Amino acid sequence: MKPFIGQTFQTLEEASDFYIKYAEACGFGVRHNTKRKTKEGAAKLKYIVCNREGFYETTNQVPGSATASSQGTLAQDDRKKKKKNKKIKRRRISNRCGCIARIGFRITPPTLTVCRY
């Protein structure tokens, strides 16, 4: 079954299970994304998106900048200590491609309603 705007669910688990099954049938994976809250701290909006949605931000550090020059030897010593204490992680290629598949649930107790699809 394909989701539609206005579709209702009783719980967040029921809604996310439905979208996960839909995504598997369509051939993509999902991840939980934004959760907006009210001033009181109660959840009011929840997004589930394609696991390839968006792009990673790149950080470009200019050589000779304040952070690089003023902490040169200190930063190198810190890196050496971290290498000794932690296992080095392998660099991986980003699998993000900007996919726009997503669903938004508006949480109005006692139900959840699909507000964006």
C-alpha positions as a Markdown table, in Angstrom:
| # | Residue | x | y | z |
|---|---|---|---|---|
| 1 | Met | 0.0 | 0.0 | 0.0 |
| 2 | Lys | 1.3 | 3.4 | -0.9 |
| 3 | Pro | 1.2 | 6.2 | 1.7 |
| 4 | Phe | -1.0 | 9.2 | 1.2 |
| 5 | Ile | -1.5 | 12.6 | 2.8 |
| 6 | Gly | -4.1 | 12.4 | 5.6 |
| 7 | Gln | -3.4 | 8.7 | 6.4 |
| 8 | Thr | -3.6 | 8.1 | 10.1 |
| 9 | Phe | -1.8 | 5.7 | 12.5 |
| 10 | Gln | -2.2 | 5.0 | 16.2 |
| 11 | Thr | 1.5 | 4.9 | 17.2 |
| 12 | Leu | 4.8 | 6.1 | 15.9 |
| 13 | Glu | 6.0 | 2.5 | 15.8 |
| 14 | Glu | 3.0 | 1.5 | 13.6 |
| 15 | Ala | 3.7 | 4.4 | 11.3 |
| 16 | Ser | 7.4 | 3.8 | 11.0 |
| 17 | Asp | 6.9 | 0.0 | 10.4 |
| 18 | Phe | 4.4 | 0.9 | 7.6 |
| 19 | Tyr | 6.9 | 3.2 | 5.9 |
| 20 | Ile | 9.8 | 0.8 | 6.3 |
| 21 | Lys | 7.8 | -2.0 | 4.6 |
| 22 | Tyr | 6.8 | 0.4 | 1.8 |
| 23 | Ala | 10.5 | 1.4 | 1.3 |
| 24 | Glu | 11.6 | -2.2 | 1.2 |
| 25 | Ala | 9.0 | -2.9 | -1.5 |
| 26 | Cys | 10.2 | 0.1 | -3.5 |
| 27 | Gly | 13.8 | -0.8 | -3.1 |
| 28 | Phe | 15.3 | 1.8 | -0.7 |
| 29 | Gly | 16.3 | 1.9 | 2.9 |
| 30 | Val | 15.2 | 4.5 | 5.4 |
| 31 | Arg | 16.5 | 6.3 | 8.5 |
| 32 | His | 14.8 | 8.4 | 11.1 |
| 33 | Asn | 15.5 | 12.1 | 10.7 |
| 34 | Thr | 14.1 | 15.2 | 12.3 |
| 35 | Lys | 11.8 | 15.2 | 15.3 |
| 36 | Arg | 10.3 | 18.6 | 16.0 |
| 37 | Lys | 9.1 | 19.3 | 19.5 |
| 38 | Thr | 6.6 | 21.8 | 21.1 |
| 39 | Lys | 7.7 | 24.2 | 23.8 |
| 40 | Glu | 6.6 | 21.7 | 26.4 |
| 41 | Gly | 8.9 | 19.0 | 24.9 |
| 42 | Ala | 6.2 | 16.8 | 23.3 |
| 43 | Ala | 6.9 | 15.6 | 19.8 |
| 44 | Lys | 4.8 | 17.3 | 17.1 |
| 45 | Leu | 6.5 | 16.3 | 13.8 |
| 46 | Lys | 8.6 | 13.3 | 12.8 |
| 47 | Tyr | 10.4 | 12.7 | 9.5 |
| 48 | Ile | 11.6 | 9.4 | 8.1 |
| 49 | Val | 13.8 | 9.8 | 5.0 |
| 50 | Cys | 15.6 | 7.7 | 2.5 |
| 51 | Asn | 19.0 | 6.6 | 3.8 |
| 52 | Arg | 20.6 | 8.3 | 0.8 |
| 53 | Glu | 18.8 | 11.6 | 1.3 |
| 54 | Gly | 20.9 | 14.8 | 1.5 |
| 55 | Phe | 24.6 | 15.4 | 1.2 |
| 56 | Tyr | 27.4 | 15.5 | 3.8 |
| 57 | Glu | 28.9 | 18.9 | 4.4 |
| 58 | Thr | 32.5 | 19.3 | 3.5 |
| 59 | Thr | 34.9 | 21.3 | 5.7 |
| 60 | Asn | 37.7 | 23.2 | 4.1 |
| 61 | Gln | 40.4 | 24.4 | 6.4 |
| 62 | Val | 42.7 | 27.0 | 5.1 |
| 63 | Pro | 46.4 | 26.3 | 5.7 |
| 64 | Gly | 47.9 | 28.8 | 8.1 |
| 65 | Ser | 44.6 | 29.7 | 9.7 |
| 66 | Ala | 44.4 | 30.5 | 13.4 |
| 67 | Thr | 43.5 | 27.0 | 14.4 |
| 68 | Ala | 46.2 | 25.3 | 12.3 |
| 69 | Ser | 49.1 | 27.7 | 13.2 |
| 70 | Ser | 48.5 | 28.4 | 16.9 |
| 71 | Gln | 47.9 | 24.8 | 17.9 |
| 72 | Gly | 50.3 | 23.1 | 15.5 |
| 73 | Thr | 52.4 | 20.9 | 17.8 |
| 74 | Leu | 49.7 | 20.5 | 20.4 |
| 75 | Ala | 47.3 | 19.2 | 17.7 |
| 76 | Gln | 49.9 | 16.7 | 16.5 |
| 77 | Asp | 50.5 | 15.4 | 20.0 |
| 78 | Asp | 46.8 | 15.0 | 20.6 |
| 79 | Arg | 46.5 | 13.0 | 17.3 |
| 80 | Lys | 49.3 | 10.7 | 18.4 |
| 81 | Lys | 47.7 | 10.0 | 21.7 |
| 82 | Lys | 44.3 | 9.3 | 20.0 |
| 83 | Lys | 46.0 | 6.9 | 17.6 |
| 84 | Lys | 47.4 | 5.0 | 20.5 |
| 85 | Asn | 44.2 | 4.8 | 22.5 |
| 86 | Lys | 41.6 | 4.3 | 19.7 |
| 87 | Lys | 41.3 | 2.0 | 16.7 |
| 88 | Ile | 41.6 | 4.1 | 13.5 |
| 89 | Lys | 38.4 | 4.0 | 11.5 |
| 90 | Arg | 38.6 | 3.4 | 7.7 |
| 91 | Arg | 37.5 | 6.3 | 5.6 |
| 92 | Arg | 34.4 | 5.5 | 3.6 |
| 93 | Ile | 32.9 | 7.0 | 0.5 |
| 94 | Ser | 29.6 | 8.9 | 1.0 |
| 95 | Asn | 26.6 | 7.1 | -0.3 |
| 96 | Arg | 24.4 | 10.2 | -0.1 |
| 97 | Cys | 23.0 | 11.2 | -3.5 |
| 98 | Gly | 20.3 | 13.8 | -2.6 |
| 99 | Cys | 17.3 | 11.4 | -2.8 |
| 100 | Ile | 14.1 | 13.2 | -2.0 |
| 101 | Ala | 12.0 | 10.2 | -0.7 |
| 102 | Arg | 10.6 | 11.2 | 2.7 |
| 103 | Ile | 7.5 | 11.1 | 4.8 |
| 104 | Gly | 6.4 | 13.5 | 7.6 |
| 105 | Phe | 4.1 | 12.5 | 10.4 |
| 106 | Arg | 2.2 | 15.2 | 12.3 |
| 107 | Ile | 1.7 | 14.0 | 15.9 |
| 108 | Thr | -1.6 | 15.0 | 17.4 |
| 109 | Pro | -2.5 | 12.7 | 20.2 |
| 110 | Pro | -4.0 | 10.1 | 20.1 |
| 111 | Thr | -3.1 | 9.7 | 16.3 |
| 112 | Leu | -0.3 | 10.4 | 13.8 |
| 113 | Thr | -1.2 | 11.8 | 10.4 |
| 114 | Val | 0.8 | 11.8 | 7.2 |
| 115 | Cys | 1.4 | 15.5 | 6.5 |
| 116 | Arg | 4.2 | 15.3 | 3.8 |
| 117 | Tyr | 4.9 | 12.6 | 1.3 |
